[in-house]
């Protein structure tokens, strides 16, 4: 079996004196969608940020494409064809949709800009309709599409998606998850997805991990985890 594209081994991370990650082991193979589920405060977003170098892992090893990236600064990690769509979207509110997408393409130096833009517009036609509109005036769903589109403009090999469904209407959530599935199937994009909507995430993912108080407590295929009674009781009852 080939080595994982992303591998975390024994990773710990702290905010001051508070330990947020407690020896996390996690693998993502090329072409997979892997989801990380857990309650609020479990450490899911911290894990995403630690992969990107902020906060820095205090112990353990993070490898990407066979190279250790544990000690690298964030800007160097982002140049390795890793892109993040962060929790809370964080679009540039005063910039237009088009300008936000231009910012995403900075990592590539603008190479293949027209091709990438066409792909993003095909995935999210609403962004093309809103191209001249300021990012801050978009609806929540449109801002989430823009955050994902901006990440895709860097032509990533690995996309880190943090809570893409947060605060969105069910119809918009289905559209965004459908776009993620299409990207994975049609382009082979590898995705690590952090998501509170465990039902949607596990239906989408090839594999999943459960994070509880900074530690991985369970792992398996999406279908396996969906079928576990303890998962259904903790994360799925009433969620769909």
N, C-alpha and C positions, 0 to 999 in steps of 0.2 A: 504494500500500500504506500502511496506517495506521502511525503511529509505534509503536514497541514500548512496552509497559507499563513494562518495566524495561530500562534500557540502561546498560552499563558501557563506558567508552571510555578506554583507556590507564591503567587503574587500577593503582597501585602501593600496597603496604602493607608496613610493617616491624614487627618485634618487636625493639626496641632497634636494634642494628646489622645485624640479619639481615633481608634482603629476602625477604618471603614471597610477594608478588605482583609480577609483572614485566610491567606494561603490558597488563593483561587487557582484552580487548574481548569483550562478551557481550550478547546481546539475548534478551528473553523477551516474546513477544507475548501479548496478551490471549487467554485460553482455551487456551493451550498448556501441555503438560507438557514442560519442558526439563530434561535431566539433565546433571550434571557428574560425570564419572568420572575416576579417577586413583588412583595408588598411595597408600599411607600417607605422609603428610608432603608431598604434592604441593601443598598449599595450599587444598584444597577447603573445609574448615571456616573457614579464615581469610577466604576470599572471602565466605562467608555472613555472618560477623561484621562484615566491612567494609561490606557493604550496610547493616547495622544500625547502623553508626557506631562500632564498637568492635572492632578498632582503626580509627582514622580513616584514610581514604585519603590518602596523602601527595601523590600526583599523580593527574591524570586526573579524570574526571567520572562521577558516578552520577546518572542521571535516573530518576524514577518518575512515571508519568502526566503527562509533559511538564514536570515541575518538577525542578530540581536539588536533590538531597538530600545531596550530598557532605559539606557542613559542618554538617548538622543534628545535634543531640543525639539519642541513641537513643530517648528517650521521645517525642520529636516524630515520629520516623520510624514508631514503632509505632502512633501515632494515625492514620496515613495508610492504614489498612486493609492493613497488612503484618503478618503474623504468622509467628512462627518456632517450629518444633518442634526444639529443639536436640539435638545429639549427646549421648548419655548420658541422655536423657529429662528429667532434672532436675524430676521431680514434687515437690510439697511432701509429704515423707514422713509428717508427723504429721497432716496434714489428710486428711479423707475424700475419696473420689472426687468426691462432690458439691461439697465445698468447693473442691477443685482446679478444678472446672469453673466455679464461681462466680468464682474469681480470674481466669480467662480472660475472663470477661464484663465485667471492670472497665473495660476500654477503651471499651466502648459505653455505660457508665453503667447497665448492666442492662437496656437496651432490648431488647425481644423475647426476654427470657431464656427463657421457657417454650418458645417456638418453637425456639430454637437448641438447648436442652437435648433436646427431642424428636428433633431431627435427629441430634444426636450419639448418642443412645441407639439410634436406628434403625440408624445406621451401625455402632455397636459395642454390641450388646445386652449383652455381658459387663459393661460399665460400669454399666448400670442394675442388673444383678444385684449388683454390688459397691458400690453408691452410698454405703453407710454405712461401708465399709471404709477403713482408712487407706491412703494411697497407697504408703507404704513397705512394706506387707505384700503387695502385688500381685506376680504373676509378672512376668518381664521383658516378655513380650508384652502383658500387661494394662497395664503402665506405659507402654509405647509407644503403645497405644491412648489412654490417658489424656493423654499429652503432645500427641498430635494433636488429640484432642477439646478439650483446653483451648485450643489455638491456634484451633480452629474457632469457639469461643464468642465470639471477637472479631469474627465475621463478616468475615473477611479477603477482600480482592480478590486478594491475592497471598500464597500460602503457601510459606514456605521450610522445606523438610524436610531435616534433616541426619542421614544414616545411619539411616533408620528400621528397617532390617533387622538392625542390628548385634547379634550375639549371640543371635539368635532362631532357633527351630526352623523348618524349611522350611514346615510347614503354617501357622504363624503369619505368616510372611513373605508367603505367598500371600494370606492374608486381608487383611493390611494393604495390599498392593499392589492388591488388588481393590477395597478401599475408596477408595484414591486415584483409581483409574480411574473408579469410579462417581461420585465427587464431581465430577471433571472433566467427565464426560459429562452428568450430570444438572443441575449448577448452573453450569457454565462456569468453575469455579474455576481460576485460573492457578497453576501449581506450578513452583517451581524445586527440583529434587531433587538432593542430593549423596548419592552411594551407592557403596559398594565392590562391591556385588553388580552388576557391570556387565551381566551377562546379563539379569537381571530389570529393571534400570533402563532399558536400551535397548529392551527389548520393550515397556515401558510408555510411553516418552517419544515425543513427536512429533519432537523434535530433541535432539541431544546435543553436548557439548563434551568434549574430552579435555584435562586439565590435567597438565602434567609440570613439576616443579620451579618452580611459580609462573607458568607461561606456558601459554597455550592453544596446543596443537600440531595440533589437528584438530577439525573440526566437520562436522556433516551430520545427516541424518535418522537416527532410531533404527535403521531398517532398513539404511541405508547403512553405519553404523558397525558394526553386527553382522556385516555381510558383509566387512569389511576384514580381510585376513589378519593384519596387524600388531596390530589390536585383539584378534582372537581369540587370538593368541599371547601377548600381554602381559597380558590381563585376563580372558579367558574360558576358557582351557584348564583343565578340571577344576572350574570354578566352578558348574556346573549338572549 
